[in-house]
Amino acid sequence: MDHFSSEKQDFYFVRAVWHTLLESETLSRFTDIKIWSDGGPQHFKVAKTLFFFSTLQSKYGKTFTYNFFASGHGHSLCDSHTGVGKQKLKREERENNSQMIGVQDIADSYNELKKTSTQVLSTIDKTPLKLVSSFSDGIRCFHQFEFSSKIGEIKCRSESDFGNFVIQNVSEDVNMEIE
């Protein structure tokens, strides 16, 4: 098993993680959630992920603001923490002369890091979203996204907390089921 592969870094993984977080006590007390992220062009800053967040707002009754660092400026404490975890896994594999056997082994290893807790996702739903269209103005020029009460309608602006919003619609079916 290659725990350093990019297979886990896709939209379906992101969707499973957010449903798990929002259904846990971790985020239950918050009504306004502000997210900061790197671009993650395969899983974070893509139309289907932003559409997904517009459905979460309706489903969980929370307000989301999704902010992205400008390209080349997205390193945070999370990146450093993950780097430390990967070094630990490589060191343990070298010392034991074997690769980690499964996801639970990796989670157990990460749980030994300070200020870390992990949760293994039992399944990841790969059901695709229906009728999600791309941004008419392109997605790369925007760095902050807010979600209206209308599923699929996303307010975008090029600088976080500054400037006017541009409305983008990424769903052709406004009556679609919430994912």
MARDREN-25785 format. One record per atom (N, C-alpha, C): x, y, z; atom name. Coordinates in steps of 0.02 Angstrom, whole numbers, plus 32768, in hexadecimal, padded with zeros to 4 digits. Example, Ala and Ser with C-alpha at 12.3 -4.5 7.8 and 13.67 -1.06 7.14 Angstrom:
[rec [8294,7EE4,8186],'N'] [rec [8267,7F1F,8186],'CA'] [rec [8294,7F5B,8186],'C'] [rec [8282,7F90,8162],'N'] [rec [82AC,7FCB,8165],'CA'] [rec [8285,8002,818A],'C'] 
***
This chain:
[rec [802A,7FC5,8000],'N'] [rec [8000,8000,8000],'CA'] [rec [802C,803E,8000],'C'] [rec [8021,806B,7FD2],'N'] [rec [8049,80A9,7FCE],'CA'] [rec [8022,80E1,7FF0],'C'] [rec [8034,80EF,8030],'N'] [rec [8011,8123,8055],'CA'] [rec [8027,8169,8041],'C'] [rec [8055,816F,8012],'N'] [rec [806B,81B1,7FFA],'CA'] [rec [804D,81C0,7FB5],'C'] [rec [8021,8196,7F9C],'N'] [rec [8004,81A0,7F5A],'CA'] [rec [7FD2,81D9,7F5B],'C'] [rec [7FC0,81F1,7F20],'N'] [rec [7F8F,8227,7F1C],'CA'] [rec [7F48,820D,7F13],'C'] [rec [7F3F,81CA,7F12],'N'] [rec [7EFD,81AD,7F08],'CA'] [rec [7ECB,81C5,7F3D],'C'] [rec [7EE2,81CE,7F7B],'N'] [rec [7EB5,81E3,7FB0],'CA'] [rec [7EA4,822D,7FAB],'C'] [rec [7EC8,8252,7F81],'N'] [rec [7EBE,829A,7F7D],'CA'] [rec [7E90,82AB,7F42],'C'] [rec [7E52,8296,7F48],'N'] [rec [7E22,82A7,7F14],'CA'] [rec [7DE2,82C2,7F33],'C'] [rec [7DB5,82D8,7F09],'N'] [rec [7D77,82F6,7F20],'CA'] [rec [7D51,82C7,7F4F],'C'] [rec [7D4E,8287,7F40],'N'] [rec [7D27,8258,7F67],'CA'] [rec [7D42,8251,7FAE],'C'] [rec [7D84,8254,7FB4],'N'] [rec [7DA4,8253,7FF6],'CA'] [rec [7D91,8292,801D],'C'] [rec [7D95,82CC,7FFC],'N'] [rec [7D84,830C,801C],'CA'] [rec [7D3B,830A,8033],'C'] [rec [7D0E,82F1,8009],'N'] [rec [7CC7,82ED,801B],'CA'] [rec [7CBD,82C1,8058],'C'] [rec [7CDE,8286,805A],'N'] [rec [7CD6,8258,8093],'CA'] [rec [7CF0,8278,80D3],'C'] [rec [7D29,829A,80CF],'N'] [rec [7D46,82BA,810A],'CA'] [rec [7D17,82EF,8126],'C'] [rec [7CFC,831A,80FA],'N'] [rec [7CD1,8350,8112],'CA'] [rec [7C90,8336,8130],'C'] [rec [7C72,8303,8112],'N'] [rec [7C36,82E6,8130],'CA'] [rec [7C46,82CA,8176],'C'] [rec [7C7F,82A8,817C],'N'] [rec [7C93,828C,81BC],'CA'] [rec [7C9E,82C3,81F0],'C'] [rec [7CC1,82F8,81DC],'N'] [rec [7CCD,8330,820A],'CA'] [rec [7C8C,8351,8220],'C'] [rec [7C60,835E,81F1],'N'] [rec [7C23,8382,8201],'CA'] [rec [7BF1,8358,8229],'C'] [rec [7BF8,8317,8226],'N'] [rec [7BCC,82EB,824D],'CA'] [rec [7BEB,82DA,8291],'C'] [rec [7C27,82F3,829F],'N'] [rec [7C48,82E6,82DF],'CA'] [rec [7C3E,8321,830E],'C'] [rec [7C52,8318,834C],'N'] [rec [7C4E,834E,837D],'CA'] [rec [7C80,8385,836E],'C'] [rec [7CB4,8376,8348],'N'] [rec [7CEA,83A6,833B],'CA'] [rec [7CD0,83E9,8320],'C'] [rec [7CA3,83E7,82F0],'N'] [rec [7C8A,8424,82D1],'CA'] [rec [7C41,8433,82E1],'C'] [rec [7C21,840A,830A],'N'] [rec [7BDA,8413,8317],'CA'] [rec [7BC9,8456,8338],'C'] [rec [7BF5,8470,8360],'N'] [rec [7BE5,84AF,8384],'CA'] [rec [7BF0,84ED,835A],'C'] [rec [7C0F,84E6,8320],'N'] [rec [7C1C,8520,82F5],'CA'] [rec [7BE5,8529,82C1],'C'] [rec [7BD1,8567,82B5],'N'] [rec [7BA0,8575,8280],'CA'] [rec [7BC0,8599,8244],'C'] [rec [7BFA,85B8,8250],'N'] [rec [7C1D,85DD,821B],'CA'] [rec [7C62,85BE,8214],'C'] [rec [7C6F,859E,81DB],'N'] [rec [7CAE,857A,81D2],'CA'] [rec [7CD6,859B,819B],'C'] [rec [7D13,85AF,81AC],'N'] [rec [7D41,85CF,817C],'CA'] [rec [7D79,859D,816E],'C'] [rec [7D84,8590,812E],'N'] [rec [7DB4,855F,8119],'CA'] [rec [7DEC,8582,80F2],'C'] [rec [7E2A,8571,8101],'N'] [rec [7E63,8589,80DB],'CA'] [rec [7E87,854D,80BE],'C'] [rec [7E9A,8550,807F],'N'] [rec [7EB6,8517,805D],'CA'] [rec [7EE7,852C,8027],'C'] [rec [7F12,84FD,8014],'N'] [rec [7F38,8507,7FD8],'CA'] [rec [7F0A,84F6,7F9D],'C'] [rec [7F20,8500,7F62],'N'] [rec [7EF5,84F5,7F27],'CA'] [rec [7EDF,84AE,7F1D],'C'] [rec [7F0C,847E,7F28],'N'] [rec [7EFB,8438,7F1F],'CA'] [rec [7ED2,842C,7EE0],'C'] [rec [7EEF,8437,7EA4],'N'] [rec [7EC8,8439,7E66],'CA'] [rec [7EA4,83F8,7E55],'C'] [rec [7EB1,83C1,7E78],'N'] [rec [7E8E,8383,7E6A],'CA'] [rec [7E53,8378,7E9A],'C'] [rec [7E51,839E,7ED2],'N'] [rec [7E1F,838D,7F03],'CA'] [rec [7E02,83C9,7F29],'C'] [rec [7E25,8400,7F30],'N'] [rec [7E0A,8437,7F57],'CA'] [rec [7DEC,846E,7F2B],'C'] [rec [7E15,848C,7F03],'N'] [rec [7DFE,84C6,7EDC],'CA'] [rec [7DE5,84AE,7E98],'C'] [rec [7DAE,8489,7E9A],'N'] [rec [7D8C,8470,7E5E],'CA'] [rec [7D41,847D,7E67],'C'] [rec [7D1F,8485,7E30],'N'] [rec [7CD7,8496,7E31],'CA'] [rec [7CAE,8464,7E5A],'C'] [rec [7CBC,8423,7E53],'N'] [rec [7C92,83F3,7E77],'CA'] [rec [7C9B,83F7,7EC3],'C'] [rec [7CD7,8407,7EDB],'N'] [rec [7CE1,8410,7F23],'CA'] [rec [7CBD,844E,7F3B],'C'] [rec [7CC1,8484,7F16],'N'] [rec [7C9E,84C2,7F29],'CA'] [rec [7C53,84B8,7F26],'C'] [rec [7C3B,8494,7EF4],'N'] [rec [7BF4,8484,7EF1],'CA'] [rec [7BE0,845B,7F2F],'C'] [rec [7C09,842A,7F40],'N'] [rec [7BFC,8400,7F7A],'CA'] [rec [7BF4,842B,7FB9],'C'] [rec [7C1F,845E,7FC2],'N'] [rec [7C19,848A,7FFC],'CA'] [rec [7BD8,84B1,7FFB],'C'] [rec [7BBE,84C1,7FC0],'N'] [rec [7B7D,84E3,7FBD],'CA'] [rec [7B46,84B5,7FD5],'C'] [rec [7B4D,8474,7FCD],'N'] [rec [7B1B,8445,7FE6],'CA'] [rec [7B22,843B,8032],'C'] [rec [7B5F,843F,804B],'N'] [rec [7B6A,8437,8093],'CA'] [rec [7B48,846D,80BC],'C'] [rec [7B49,84A9,80A0],'N'] [rec [7B2B,84E2,80C3],'CA'] [rec [7AE1,84D4,80D0],'C'] [rec [7ABF,84B9,809E],'N'] [rec [7A78,84A8,80A6],'CA'] [rec [7A6E,846C,80D4],'C'] [rec [7A96,8439,80CA],'N'] [rec [7A8D,83FB,80F0],'CA'] [rec [7A9B,8403,813B],'C'] [rec [7AD1,8428,814C],'N'] [rec [7AE6,842D,8192],'CA'] [rec [7AD5,846F,81B3],'C'] [rec [7AB9,849F,818E],'N'] [rec [7AA6,84DF,81AC],'CA'] [rec [7AE1,8508,81C4],'C'] [rec [7B18,8503,81A1],'N'] [rec [7B54,8528,81B3],'CA'] [rec [7B67,8556,8179],'C'] [rec [7B8B,858B,8188],'N'] [rec [7BA3,85B8,8154],'CA'] [rec [7BED,85A9,8148],'C'] [rec [7C00,85A0,8109],'N'] [rec [7C44,8591,80F7],'CA'] [rec [7C62,85CA,80CE],'C'] [rec [7CA0,85DB,80DD],'N'] [rec [7CC8,8607,80B3],'CA'] [rec [7D08,85E1,80A4],'C'] [rec [7D16,85D6,8064],'N'] [rec [7D4F,85AF,804E],'CA'] [rec [7D82,85DE,802F],'C'] [rec [7DBD,85E3,804F],'N'] [rec [7DF3,860F,8038],'CA'] [rec [7E2D,85E4,801F],'C'] [rec [7E4D,85FB,7FEA],'N'] [rec [7E87,85D9,7FCF],'CA'] [rec [7EC3,8608,7FCF],'C'] [rec [7EFC,85EC,7FE4],'N'] [rec [7F3A,8613,7FDF],'CA'] [rec [7F4B,861C,7F95],'C'] [rec [7F6B,8653,7F85],'N'] [rec [7F83,865D,7F41],'CA'] [rec [7FB8,8627,7F32],'C'] [rec [7FC0,8616,7EF3],'N'] [rec [7FF0,85E3,7EDF],'CA'] [rec [8035,85F3,7EFC],'C'] [rec [8055,85BF,7F17],'N'] [rec [8098,85C7,7F33],'CA'] [rec [8098,85E2,7F7A],'C'] [rec [805D,85F1,7F97],'N'] [rec [805A,860D,7FDA],'CA'] [rec [8030,85E3,8009],'C'] [rec [8025,85A4,7FF9],'N'] [rec [7FF6,857B,801F],'CA'] [rec [8013,854E,8053],'C'] [rec [8050,8558,8068],'N'] [rec [806C,852D,809C],'CA'] [rec [8056,8544,80E1],'C'] [rec [803D,8516,8108],'N'] [rec [8024,8526,814A],'CA'] [rec [803E,84F4,817D],'C'] [rec [8026,84FA,81BA],'N'] [rec [8039,84CA,81EE],'CA'] [rec [8023,8483,81DC],'C'] [rec [7FEC,847D,81B6],'N'] [rec [7FD5,843B,81A2],'CA'] [rec [8008,8418,8175],'C'] [rec [8026,843F,8146],'N'] [rec [8059,8422,811A],'CA'] [rec [8095,840B,8143],'C'] [rec [80AA,8433,8173],'N'] [rec [80E3,8420,819D],'CA'] [rec [80D3,83E2,81C6],'C'] [rec [8097,83E0,81E3],'N'] [rec [8083,83A8,820D],'CA'] [rec [8080,8368,81E4],'C'] [rec [8064,836C,81A8],'N'] [rec [8060,8332,817C],'CA'] [rec [80A7,831B,8169],'C'] [rec [80D4,834B,815C],'N'] [rec [8119,833A,814C],'CA'] [rec [813A,8313,8184],'C'] [rec [812E,8329,81C2],'N'] [rec [814A,8306,81FD],'CA'] [rec [812E,82BF,8200],'C'] [rec [80ED,82B9,81F4],'N'] [rec [80CD,8277,81F4],'CA'] [rec [80EA,8248,81BF],'C'] [rec [80F4,8263,8183],'N'] [rec [8110,8239,814D],'CA'] [rec [8158,8225,815D],'C'] [rec [817F,8252,817B],'N'] [rec [81C4,8240,818F],'CA'] [rec [81C2,8208,81C3],'C'] [rec [8193,820D,81F2],'N'] [rec [818C,81D9,8226],'CA'] [rec [817C,8195,8207],'C'] [rec [814D,8195,81D7],'N'] [rec [813B,8156,81B5],'CA'] [rec [8177,8139,8190],'C'] [rec [819B,8162,816C],'N'] [rec [81D6,814A,8147],'CA'] [rec [820A,812E,8176],'C'] [rec [8215,8151,81AF],'N'] [rec [8246,813A,81E0],'CA'] [rec [8231,80F6,81FE],'C'] [rec [81F0,80EF,820F],'N'] [rec [81D8,80B0,822B],'CA'] [rec [81DF,8078,81F8],'C'] [rec [81D1,8086,81B9],'N'] [rec [81D7,8053,8185],'CA'] [rec [8220,803E,817C],'C'] [rec [824D,806E,817F],'N'] [rec [8294,8060,8178],'CA'] [rec [82AC,8035,81B3],'C'] [rec [8298,8049,81F0],'N'] [rec [82AE,8025,822C],'CA'] [rec [8292,7FDE,822E],'C'] [rec [8255,7FD5,8216],'N'] [rec [8235,7F93,8217],'CA'] [rec [8241,7F6C,81D7],'C'] [rec [8261,7F8C,81A7],'N'] [rec [8270,7F6E,8166],'CA'] [rec [8230,7F52,8144],'C'] [rec [81F9,7F76,814D],'N'] [rec [81BA,7F63,812D],'CA'] [rec [818D,7FA0,8127],'C'] [rec [815E,7F9B,80F8],'N'] [rec [812F,7FD1,80ED],'CA'] [rec [80F3,7FC9,811C],'C'] [rec [80D4,8001,812D],'N'] [rec [8097,7FFF,8157],'CA'] [rec [8065,7FD1,8134],'C'] [rec [8041,7FAB,815C],'N'] [rec [8013,7F79,8140],'CA'] [rec [7FD1,7F98,8129],'C'] [rec [7FB4,7FC5,8150],'N'] [rec [7F73,7FDF,813D],'CA'] [rec [7F67,8025,8158],'C'] [rec [7F2C,803E,814A],'N'] [rec [7F19,8081,815D],'CA'] [rec [7F19,8089,81A9],'C'] [rec [7F03,8056,81CD],'N'] [rec [7F02,805B,8216],'CA'] [rec [7F49,8062,8232],'C'] [rec [7F7A,803F,8214],'N'] [rec [7FC0,8045,822A],'CA'] [rec [7FD8,808D,8221],'C'] [rec [7FC6,80AB,81E9],'N'] [rec [7FDA,80F0,81DB],'CA'] [rec [7FB9,811F,820E],'C'] [rec [7F78,8115,821A],'N'] [rec [7F54,813E,824A],'CA'] [rec [7F73,8138,8290],'C'] [rec [7F83,80FB,82A4],'N'] [rec [7FA2,80F0,82E5],'CA'] [rec [7FE5,8115,82EA],'C'] [rec [800C,8113,82B5],'N'] [rec [804C,8136,82B4],'CA'] [rec [8042,8182,82BB],'C'] [rec [8013,819E,8296],'N'] [rec [8004,81E6,829A],'CA'] [rec [7FE9,81F9,82DE],'C'] [rec [7FC3,81CE,82FE],'N'] [rec [7FA7,81DD,8340],'CA'] [rec [7FDD,81E6,8375],'C'] [rec [8019,81CE,8368],'N'] [rec [8051,81D7,8397],'CA'] [rec [806F,821D,8393],'C'] [rec [805E,8243,835E],'N'] [rec [8076,8288,8358],'CA'] [rec [8050,82B5,8388],'C'] [rec [8070,82EB,839E],'N'] [rec [804F,831A,83CB],'CA'] [rec [8014,833B,83A8],'C'] [rec [7FE0,834A,83D0],'N'] [rec [7FA5,836E,83B9],'CA'] [rec [7F87,8350,8379],'C'] [rec [7F84,830E,8378],'N'] [rec [7F6B,82EB,833D],'CA'] [rec [7F37,82B7,8350],'C'] [rec [7F01,82B6,832C],'N'] [rec [7ED2,827E,8332],'CA'] [rec [7EBD,826C,82EB],'C'] [rec [7EB3,822D,82E0],'N'] [rec [7EA1,8216,829D],'CA'] [rec [7E5F,81F0,82A0],'C'] [rec [7E41,81EA,8267],'N'] [rec [7E05,81C1,8261],'CA'] [rec [7E09,819E,821E],'C'] [rec [7E01,815D,821E],'N'] [rec [7E03,8137,81E0],'CA'] [rec [7DBD,8136,81C3],'C'] [rec [7DB8,8149,8183],'N'] [rec [7D78,8148,8161],'CA'] [rec [7D6A,8101,814B],'C'] [rec [7D30,80E6,815F],'N'] [rec [7D21,80A1,814E],'CA'] [rec [7D13,8098,8103],'C'] [rec [7CF0,80C9,80E6],'N'] [rec [7CE2,80C6,809E],'CA'] [rec [7CE6,810D,8081],'C'] [rec [7CF1,8110,8041],'N'] [rec [7CF0,8150,801E],'CA'] [rec [7CC0,8148,7FE4],'C'] [rec [7C8B,816F,7FE7],'N'] [rec [7C57,816E,7FB4],'CA'] [rec [7C72,818C,7F74],'C'] [rec [7C73,8165,7F3E],'N'] [rec [7C8D,817D,7EFD],'CA'] [rec [7C54,8190,7ECD],'C'] [rec [7C18,819A,7EE8],'N'] [rec [7BE0,81AE,7EBE],'CA'] [rec [7BED,81F4,7EA3],'C'] [rec [7BEE,81FC,7E61],'N'] [rec [7BFE,823E,7E45],'CA'] [rec [7BC5,8270,7E50],'C'] [rec [7BD8,82B0,7E53],'N'] [rec [7BA6,82E5,7E55],'CA'] [rec [7B86,82EB,7E11],'C'] [rec [7B48,8300,7E10],'N'] [rec [7B24,8307,7DD1],'CA'] [rec [7B26,8350,7DB8],'C'] [rec [7B31,8358,7D79],'N'] [rec [7B29,8399,7D56],'CA'] [rec [7B50,83D3,7D75],'C'] [rec [7B8C,83C8,7D89],'N'] [rec [7BB5,83FF,7DA2],'CA'] [rec [7BDC,841B,7D68],'C'] [rec [7BD3,845B,7D5B],'N'] [rec [7BF5,847B,7D23],'CA'] [rec [7C32,84A2,7D3D],'C'] [rec [7C5E,84B4,7D0F],'N'] [rec [7C99,84D9,7D23],'CA'] [rec [7C88,8523,7D2B],'C'] [rec [7CB5,8549,7D47],'N'] [rec [7CAC,8591,7D51],'CA'] [rec [7CAF,85B5,7D0E],'C'] [rec [7C7F,85DF,7D00],'N'] [rec [7C80,8604,7CC0],'CA'] [rec [7CBA,8635,7CBC],'C'] [rec [7CD0,8650,7CF5],'N'] [rec [7D08,867F,7CF5],'CA'] [rec [7D4A,865E,7D07],'C'] [rec [7D4B,861C,7D0C],'N'] [rec [7D88,85F9,7D21],'CA'] [rec [7D8E,85FB,7D6C],'C'] [rec [7DAB,85C7,7D88],'N'] [rec [7DAE,85C1,7DD1],'CA'] [rec [7DEF,85DE,7DEE],'C'] [rec [7E24,85DD,7DC7],'N'] [rec [7E66,85EF,7DE2],'CA'] [rec [7E6C,8638,7DF7],'C'] [rec [7E44,8664,7DDA],'N'] [rec [7E4A,86AB,7DEB],'CA'] [rec [7E29,86BC,7E2E],'C'] [rec [7E04,868D,7E4B],'N'] [rec [7DE1,869A,7E8A],'CA'] [rec [7E06,867A,7EC5],'C'] [rec [7E03,869C,7EFF],'N'] [rec [7E24,8682,7F3B],'CA'] [rec [7DF6,867E,7F77],'C'] [rec [7DB8,8697,7F72],'N'] [rec [7D89,8691,7FA9],'CA'] [rec [7D44,8680,7F8D],'C'] [rec [7D23,8650,7FAF],'N'] [rec [7CE2,8638,7F98],'CA'] [rec [7CB2,8636,7FD3],'C'] [rec [7C76,8652,7FC8],'N'] [rec [7C3F,864C,7FF8],'CA'] [rec [7C05,862E,7FD4],'C'] [rec [7BD7,8611,7FF9],'N'] [rec [7BA1,85EA,7FDA],'CA'] [rec [7B5E,8608,7FEC],'C'] [rec [7B35,8612,7FBA],'N'] [rec [7AF2,862F,7FC7],'CA'] [rec [7AC3,85F7,7FDD],'C'] [rec [7A86,860A,7FEB],'N'] [rec [7A54,85D8,8000],'CA'] [rec [7A3E,85AD,7FC4],'C'] [rec [7A4D,85C2,7F88],'N'] [rec [7A3B,859D,7F4B],'CA'] [rec [7A75,856D,7F3C],'C'] [rec [7A67,852C,7F3D],'N'] [rec [7A9B,84FA,7F30],'CA'] [rec [7AB9,8505,7EEB],'C'] [rec [7AFC,8506,7EEA],'N'] [rec [7B20,850F,7EAB],'CA'] [rec [7B31,8557,7E9B],'C'] [rec [7B14,8587,7EC0],'N'] [rec [7B25,85CD,7EB5],'CA'] [rec [7B5D,85E0,7EE5],'C'] [rec [7B95,85F5,7EC8],'N'] [rec [7BD0,8602,7EF0],'CA'] [rec [7BE7,864A,7EE5],'C'] [rec [7BF2,866D,7F1C],'N'] [rec [7C0C,86B2,7F18],'CA'] [rec [7C58,86AD,7F1B],'C'] [rec [7C7A,86CC,7EEB],'N'] [rec [7CC2,86C6,7EE5],'CA'] [rec [7CE2,870B,7EE2],'C'] [rec [7D1C,8711,7EFE],'N'] [rec [7D43,874E,7EF5],'CA'] [rec [7D8D,873E,7EF1],'C'] [rec [7DB1,876A,7ED0],'N'] [rec [7DF7,875C,7EC2],'CA'] [rec [7E25,8767,7EFD],'C'] [rec [7E10,878E,7F2F],'N'] [rec [7E39,8798,7F6B],'CA'] [rec [7E0D,878A,7FA8],'C'] [rec [7E29,8767,7FD8],'N'] [rec [7E03,8758,8015],'CA'] [rec [7DF3,8798,803B],'C'] [rec [7DB3,87A0,804E],'N'] [rec [7D9A,87D8,8076],'CA'] [rec [7DA4,881C,8055],'C'] [rec [7DAC,881E,8013],'N'] [rec [7DB5,885E,7FF1],'CA'] [rec [7D98,885A,7FAB],'C'] [rec [7D74,888D,7F97],'N'] [rec [7D59,8890,7F53],'CA'] [rec [7D12,8874,7F4F],'C'] [rec [7CF6,887A,7F14],'N'] [rec [7CB2,8864,7F08],'CA'] [rec [7CB0,881A,7EF6],'C'] [rec [7C77,87FB,7F07],'N'] [rec [7C6C,87B5,7EF5],'CA'] [rec [7C52,87B0,7EAE],'C'] [rec [7C63,877A,7E8C],'N'] [rec [7C47,8768,7E4C],'CA'] [rec [7C1F,8728,7E58],'C'] [rec [7BE3,8723,7E3D],'N'] [rec [7BBA,86E7,7E46],'CA'] [rec [7BC9,86B5,7E0F],'C'] [rec [7BD7,8677,7E22],'N'] [rec [7BE0,8640,7DF3],'CA'] [rec [7BAD,860A,7E04],'C'] [rec [7B8F,85ED,7DD1],'N'] [rec [7B61,85B5,7DDB],'CA'] [rec [7B82,8576,7DBF],'C'] [rec [7B89,8544,7DE9],'N'] [rec [7BAA,8507,7DD3],'CA'] [rec [7B7C,84CB,7DD0],'C'] [rec [7B3B,84D7,7DD4],'N'] [rec [7B0B,84A1,7DCE],'CA'] [rec [7AD5,84B6,7D9F],'C'] [rec [7AC5,848B,7D70],'N'] [rec [7A8F,849A,7D41],'CA'] [rec [7A4B,8487,7D5D],'C'] [rec [7A4A,845E,7D91],'N'] [rec [7A0C,8445,7DAF],'CA'] [rec [7A07,845F,7DF6],'C'] [rec [79E3,8495,7E01],'N'] [rec [79DF,84B3,7E44],'CA'] [rec [79B5,848A,7E74],'C'] [rec [7990,8459,7E5C],'N'] [rec [7967,8430,7E88],'CA'] [rec [7988,83ED,7E97],'C'] [rec [79C9,83E7,7E89],'N'] [rec [79E9,83A6,7E92],'CA'] [rec [79EF,8394,7EDC],'C'] [rec [79F5,8353,7EE9],'N'] [rec [79FC,833B,7F2D],'CA'] [rec [7A3D,8353,7F4C],'C'] [rec [7A3C,835E,7F8D],'N'] [rec [7A78,8371,7FB2],'CA'] [rec [7AA2,8332,7FBB],'C'] [rec [7AE2,8335,7FA9],'N'] [rec [7B0F,82FC,7FAD],'CA'] [rec [7B22,82EF,7FF5],'C'] 
***
